[in-house]
């Protein structure tokens, strides 16, 4: 019987890439593709893919259950940062179980644990536990921090740019979303038990300090970029004027504190082992995607 693979978050950067890669392989795979989205107008137009709309998002358990009817394998993309994100995740997991989904591939985060320094990562751990408790076949893809984000850490300051954060000399195994999508697609189309019950650390090929990340930006963008280490108090003070709520600022600040603590320094072989090609370095990703650093052009 042909398997139905559902992709949530197909209008986002990772989900869209995964959907495109699977659609390109449908003629060689015993599978069909369903894009499960809130806004059908934003869904990518892909050959052989059906689009199912659930406008209520993950919080709408009954709506998501209906959207997932008949699905064999679900690519469950974590929700956007929100104060109730964990509740959204738990509702989505229950909806998948109620719909009869047989396999879940969930996009988690590197170092998922109940006491992770990065507060938002604790939500990923709780979601993993909820998925495992359903008894459904599952794989957790624990993504490292996106290489795509590195240019957005930098703030233009005259002719220069500055990354100001309390990360110290900690290292991060930044990973390209292109590689995350390649891994996601490969795991989704492989319906063997090879990845069942596994938590795969999906990382880049190297772990950089923020100073080294700034040097990569300098090399690629042509705009001198430096790293400025902040105290926790300075980090809060510099981010409070943004107007974002405290829970979100705490997430931003603790993400850097997790780097300082060494929680994002893991470098794995998952990308080459699963995809058959080497993982992109930060510099390689930035050369491939100049749109990511357009705001830093001199």
Secondary structure as GFF3:
##gff-version 3
##sequence-region A 1 298
A	DSSP	beta_strand	3	8	.	.	.	ID=ss1
A	DSSP	alpha_helix	13	23	.	.	.	ID=ss2
A	DSSP	three_ten_helix	26	28	.	.	.	ID=ss3
A	DSSP	beta_strand	31	37	.	.	.	ID=ss4
A	DSSP	three_ten_helix	40	42	.	.	.	ID=ss5
A	DSSP	beta_strand	49	53	.	.	.	ID=ss6
A	DSSP	three_ten_helix	57	59	.	.	.	ID=ss7
A	DSSP	alpha_helix	61	67	.	.	.	ID=ss8
A	DSSP	beta_strand	73	76	.	.	.	ID=ss9
A	DSSP	alpha_helix	85	99	.	.	.	ID=ss10
A	DSSP	beta_strand	103	109	.	.	.	ID=ss11
A	DSSP	alpha_helix	119	133	.	.	.	ID=ss12
A	DSSP	beta_strand	137	143	.	.	.	ID=ss13
A	DSSP	three_ten_helix	147	149	.	.	.	ID=ss14
A	DSSP	alpha_helix	150	153	.	.	.	ID=ss15
A	DSSP	beta_strand	154	157	.	.	.	ID=ss16
A	DSSP	beta_strand	160	165	.	.	.	ID=ss17
A	DSSP	beta_strand	171	172	.	.	.	ID=ss18
A	DSSP	alpha_helix	177	189	.	.	.	ID=ss19
A	DSSP	beta_strand	199	202	.	.	.	ID=ss20
A	DSSP	beta_strand	208	209	.	.	.	ID=ss21
A	DSSP	alpha_helix	210	221	.	.	.	ID=ss22
A	DSSP	beta_strand	225	229	.	.	.	ID=ss23
A	DSSP	alpha_helix	232	240	.	.	.	ID=ss24
A	DSSP	alpha_helix	246	260	.	.	.	ID=ss25
A	DSSP	alpha_helix	270	275	.	.	.	ID=ss26
A	DSSP	alpha_helix	282	288	.	.	.	ID=ss27
A	DSSP	three_ten_helix	290	296	.	.	.	ID=ss28
###
